[in-house]
Amino acid sequence: MRSDAVKKGIAQAPQRSLMRALGLTEEEMKKPLVGIVSSYNEIVPGHMNLDKITEAVKMGVAMAGGTPIVFPAIAVCDGIAMGHIGMKYSLVTRDLIADSTECMAMAHQFDALVCIPNCDKNVPGLLMAAARVNVPTVFVSGGPMLAGHVKGEKRSLSSMFEAVGSYAAGTMTEEDVYDFECNACPTCGSCSGMYTANSMNCLTEVLGMGLKGNGTIPAVYSERLRLAKRAGMQVMELLKQDIRPRDIMTKEAFLNALTVDMALGCSTNSMLHLPAIAHEAGVELNPEMANAISEKTPNLCHLAPAGYHYIEELNEAGGVYAVMNELNKLNLLHTECMTVTGKTVGENIKGCVNKNPEIIRPVENPYSKTGGIAVLKGNLAPDTAVVKRSAVVPEMQVHEGPARVFDCEEDAIEAIRGGKIVAGDVVVIRYEGPKGGPGMREMLNPTSAIAGMGLGSSVALITDGRFSGASRGASIGHVSPEAAEGGPIALVEEGDLIRINIPEHKLEVVVSDEELARRKAAWTPREPKVTTGYLKRYAKMVSSANKGAILEF
């Protein structure tokens, strides 16, 4: 056993004495040591139930003959961090989570791991760590929140942000907003639409790193506890068979993930996280591959914020496996890939039927013949820009309008709520990239303000920051190179005509090459707005959105 390095032989007597200090018995030390990476905390709604999930996982491990030992991973609630300096710290935690989990797993020589994440950066961070450590590992998330109900309609966190915009526009009263506040987020769990957390939990299932239902069984269902017990038992089976993350997270598995991403209409943040996870698994995943996959993959689901369905309904319709089975009718998946079930993708999804063709459209009747995400390029985004095209209304798929330029999120929000943005405008928010922010903040507040002002179908937003999975409309993010690196987005001037053509994957500013070169020559780099501590270190990191914000010192 790998853990023999810390528990077997006379030379390891000091280590065993410390394990005895933990209360471990001789019998427990003779069994495989399974690290349970618990992201439980009391500030993130998606994580407040993870203590119960952790106990269920421990029971499963023990029932199957292992010794479970819990250690923590941090997690930020992006919703609480939104709209202030806290959002600068969100994305960077992904790499902190990966680094600290790797440190704990390697320092204590665990034989296997069960990772218990639930929210935006926590899921990819632990997947990155699993790929690095490469011991048998199973993921079990905390599950999605149930949808809220306001005035007889299902609602979620994005509805809450848009209600604030509606109040600023004078179309909602303070009492209306309070009604949303009290009812939009009714339970523990990751926010109830196809936002980043649920996107990544569903894609964990597709990658083969989580059991059936990992992405969709609601947090408050007892079925989630049974899933956690099965995850604990299954990791022991993986240990016996010596099936490791890099046996599962192959190039073909990531291509499956991109394919299902398109069908589900996942968050654009998946285009940051999947390449970063793949990189740790030794697989190079170029985000531009997304367009080729999208062209042949139908979009089968319109989950909030793109539509009016929620994760709980996807679960009732058959879940991720039912979506995969639909796609397999078109031979779009690599069904030979191994998974944590010990079976292949093809074996897992066989017989998983679509129980509700309104929630999961059949491949013969998709929402669109192409996938939910598009990668754009052009003189405004020489490397990449990403848009969730399934959430863009038809009239904004092709758009031209004057640039309204802002050098930070706060200035843009003030202009939007102040009525200074009108139909047809293209709001450009720059110096919010990985290096320039620093931290690549999510732009949910500006997109929600636009929607709340009634401009969601007539105003576009472009940024070198990123968009929350809760964002909708013509929101184009991850523009690279970012402004802080002298990318063309830094050279856009007020009133420049911006052309967006999502079907043709183009993003352009109507300025001659000679004029852009003149502006580039006159451009002066600016220092990122940082405070102290980790953000100062982060500002010095080499990072770019089109490489998945893979960070290096």
Buried (B, 14 or more C-beta within 10 A) or exposed (E): BBBEEBBBEEEBEEBBEEBEEEEBEEEBBEBBBBBBBBBBBEEBBBBBBBBBBBBBBBBBBBEBEBBBBBBBBBBBBBBBBBBEBBBBBBBBBBBBBBBBBBEBBEEBBBBBBBBBBBBBBBBBBBBBBBBBBBBBBBBBBBBBBBBBEBEEEBBBBBBBBBBBBBBBBEEBEEEBBEBBEEBBBBBBBBBBBBBBBBBBBBBBBBBBBBBBBBBBBBBBBEEBBBBBBBBBBBBBBBBEEEBBBBBBBBBBBBBBBBBBBBBBBBBBBBBBBBBBBBBBBEBEBEBBBBBEBBEEBBBBBBBBBBBBBBBBBBBBBBBBBBBBBBBBEEEBBBBEBBBBBBEBBBBBBEEBEBEBEEBBBEBEEBBBEBBBBBBBBBBBBBBBBBBBBBBBEEEBBBBBBBBBBBBBBBEBBEBBBEEEBEEEBBBBBBBBBBBBBBBBBBBBBBBBBBBBBBBBBBBBBBBBBBBBBBBBBBBBBBBBBBBBBBBBBBBBEEEBEBBBBBEEBBBBBEBEEEEBEEBEEEEEEEEBBBEEEBBEEBBEBEBBBBBBBBBEE
